[in-house]
Amino acid sequence: MAYETIKYEVAEQILTITLNRPQKLNACTFAMEDELIDAFDRADKDDDVRAIIVTGEGRAFCAGADLSRGADSFDTDAKRGPVRRLADGTVDYSDPNVSDSGGHLTLRIFKCLKPVIAAVNGPAVGMGATMQLAMDIRIASEAARFGFVFPQRGIVPEEASSWFLPRIVGIAQALEWCYTGRVFPALEALAGRLVSKVVPPDQLLPTARTLAREIAEKTAPVSIALIRQMMWRMLGADDPMEAHKIDSRGLYARGRSADAKEGVMAFLEKRPAVFKDKVSVDMPDYFPWWTEREYK
C-alpha cells in the first residue's frame, strides 16, 4: 500500500510511523485508519522491525477525527449509507457499517507482536488520545495536550477505550477525564499515569528512540512478542491461574529454544547476546492461545 496520510520509516530496527496530515493537525480519516492498520500488518511480518514509535508531523499528534463533514461528522448513515434495519424497524447492530472503524485500529494495535511507543509531540484529543491506549508506553512532550472530549461533542468514547483507559489510569481518573471532556496538559497526564515521561519537545524522539534501541539491541524478539500479549491479555483474566497456565507454556517452549541457551551463555560469558529466533517463523506452537476454546 502506498501511504498518503502516514510516513513509514525503518532505521536501526526501529519503525517510526508518523501521522502526516500536519495541515489538519493530523486529524484522522478512514484513509489514515486503513493505512495505520496496514502499517502494523507490515511491521508484524518484518523481522527487521524490533520496536515501533508512533508520532505526529508538525505541532500536533492527532487532533481527533476529521470533522470536515460538519454536523454529519459522526453520523454513520450519512458517511457510509443507511445501516440495515430489522423487520420491526430497529437497527440491525450486526451490520458491519455499525462497527466503529477506529476500534478496528486499536484492536489491530492490541494484537501487534512488536512493542509500541507513542511519542506524543502535541495535542492529542478524541481518537488522537484513544488510539494511544493500545500502545504500550506513552512519552509526552511538554507541548502535548490530551482530551477525552467525547461528551462535549455529544458522543461516547470509542476505539475500545472504555476497556483500555480504566486499566491504564484507574476507573476514577478515567471517569473524571471522560465526564468533563476537558483538555489537560502533559503534566496532568503524567500525574494520572496516562504517560510515563514528560520531556522537552526536542528530547521527545531521542527519548523514545533510546528506549526502542534498548529493546531492539538487548532482548529476544520472540520473548517480547509473547510478553506483550501475556501482559495485555491477562488484564482480563479472572484468576491468576490463567496466567500460570500461559507462563508455564511459555517457560517450557522458550526454555528449550536457542534463544534461551544464547541468553544464558551470553550472561555467563559477559558478552552481548545474539538472538536469532524470528517472530515471523519461530513463535511457539501454543501461540495464539486465546483462540482456543479452552486451554489447560
N, C-alpha and C positions, 0 to 999 in steps of 0.2 A: 504494500500500500504506500502510495506517495502521500506524505503528510503536508497539510496546508495550515493546520492550526497548532501544531506542536513541532518542537525540534527533538531529534533523537540522535544523541552523540555518545559514543563509547570511547573511553580513553582510560588506560591503566586498569582495565577490567571493571570500570565503573560506568554505568549508563546514567547519563543525565537527560531527563525528559523535561523540556521547558515548554510551558504553556505559552503560546506565541500569537496572541491577539492583543498586543500592547495598546493599540489604538482604542480598544474596547475594554481595557483593564482586564484582559484575558477572560472575559465573560464566557461562560461555557455554552456551547451549542451541541446539537445532536452530532454534528460532524466531529467536534472535539471529543465527545464521549466515545464515538466509534474509533477514532484514531488512538485514543489512550488505551482502549481495550486491545486493539491490535498491537500497540507497543508492548503491553505486558505479555501478550501471547508470544511475541517475537523474543522478548527478553528471556522468558522461561525456556525457550528452545536453544538459546545461545549460551554455551558453556563458558564463553569468554566474558560474560556478564556475571559478576560476582556480587554486585550491590547496585541499587538503583537510588538516584536522587531525583526528586520532583521539585521544580521551582517555577517561577513565573518570569516572563520577559518584561522589562520596564519597571514601573513603580508599583505594580500590583501582583499579588499571587494569583488571585481569581476573584472577581467582583460578584460571583454567583452566576445564576442562569442569565442568559441573554434575554433582556426584556423588550427587544425591539418590536415585538408584536403588540405592545401596549396592553390594553385590558385583557386581551386573549392569551397573554404570555403563558398562563398556567392552565388554559382550557384545552384538555386533551382532545375533545371533539373538534375544536377549531384547528388544532395543529395537525392531527392525524386522521381526521374524519370520524364520524359518529361511531361509537363503540356499539357492540351488539346489545340487543335487549332481549329479555326473556318474554315468554308469551304474555305475562301479566304486565309488561311494560317496564319492569325494573331492570337495572343494569346487570348484564352478564359479566361478573367480575373475573371470569376465566378468560375473557378476551385479552390476547396479548397486548393490545393497544392500551389497556388499563395499567399494565406493568410500568413502574417508574423506571425510566431509562437510566437515570443517574444511579439507581440501585444496581443496575447491571454492571456499572463501572466499579462500585465499591465491592461488590461480590467478586468481581474478577481480581481486584487487588488483594482481597482476602485470600484467594486461592493461590496467590503468587508463591513461587518457590525461592525467591530471592529476597533479602532484606530490603525494605523500602524506607527511605529517609525523606521527609518533607522539609525542604529549606524554604521557609515562608518569608518572602522578601518584602511583602507589603500587605495591603488589605486582602483579607480572606473572609468573605461573608457568604451566607447562604450555602449553596453547594460548594463554594470555594472553601468553606470550613469543613463541611461534612465529608467531602471527598478525601480529606486527610485522615479521617478517623480509622480507615482500614490500613493506613500506613503504620509502620512500626515505631518510628521515632520522629518527633517534630521539633525542629530547631527554628527559632524565630529571630528575625532581625528586629532591632529596636523600632524600626519603622512599621512593623507588622501590626495589623488590627484584625480582630476576629468578631464575628457576629452570627448568631443563630437567629436570623431576623424573620423567621417564617410567620409568627403571629402578626407581625407588623405588615405583612403582605397578604394576610388573610388565608394562609395555607398552613400546613403542618410540616415538621421535619421530614426529610426524605433521605435517600441513599442509605437506608438501613441504620440511620444514626440513632434511632431510639434503642437499638441494640448496642451499638458501639459506644456512644458518648457516656452513658452511666457507668459502663465498665471501666472507662478510662479515668473519669474525674469524680465518680460517685453520683448517686441519684440526686442529692440536694443541690450540688453545683450544676448538674445538667439541667435540672428544672429551673433554677434561677435564671440561667442564661437563656433557656428556651422560652420561659414565661415572659421575660421582659423583651426579648428580641434586640437588646441593645448591643451596640458595637463597643468593644472593650480593648484596651491596649495589651501589648505583648507581656508586660509585667504581671497583669492580672491573669493572663493565660498561664504564665509560669506558676503563680501562686496557686492556681486551681489545677495544676498538674496536666493541663492540656498540652503544654510544650515542656521539653526537658531543659532547654537552654535559651537564653536571650543574649544576642551578641550584636556588636556594632554592624551596620549594613555591609561594610567592606570585609567583615570577617565571616559573613554567613556561609558562602560557598566554600571557602577554605576550611571552616569548621566541619561542615558536612562531608567534605572530601577526605579530611583526616580520619574521621570515623569510618567512612566507607572503605578507605585504604586499609585500615586496621583489620576490618573484617575480611577484605579480599586477600590480604597478604598472609594472615596468620591462622585462618580457620579452614576446616574441611567443608566444601560446598554442599555435599550430601547431608552432613550433620546439620548445617544451617537450615537447609530446606525442611528437614524433619523437625528441628527445634521450633521453627516459625509456626508450623501447623500444629505441633503439640501444644504450644503455649496458647495460641488463639482458640483452638477448638476445646481445650479444657476449661475455658471460661464458661462454657455452657454445660459442663458435666455436673451431675447431681451428687457425685460421691468420689472421694479420692481414689477409690478402687478403679475407676475408669482410667485415671492417669497411670496407676500402677500397671494396668494391662498393657498400655501403649509403651510406657517406659521399658517394660520387660521385653517386648518385641524389639524395640529399638536397640537396647543394650545387647541382646542376643545377635541381631543382624549386624550391627556396626562393630561389635566386639570381635567378630570373625573377619572383618574387612581388612584390606591392605592399608586403608587409611588409618585404622586403629593401630596397626602394627607400626606404621610410619610415625604416628604421633608419639607413641611411647619411646621408640628408639631415638627420635629427634630430641626428645626431652632428656633422655639418658646421655646422649652424645653431645648435648649442649649446642645444637645447631638448629637452624630453621627447618621446619617440616615442609615436605613437598607432597601435597595431597593430590592424588591422581584420579580418584573416583569422580565421575561426572554425573550431574543431575539428570542429563538427558538420557542416560542409559544404565545408571547404577543405583537407582532408588531400590530399596529392599522390596521383597515380594509382597509384603503385607500392606504396602502403600498403594493407593489411599485407603486407609482403614475405615474412614467414615462412610464409605459407600456400601459397607457390609450391613446386612440387616441386624446382625448380632455378632459380636466378637467376644472371645473368651480369653 
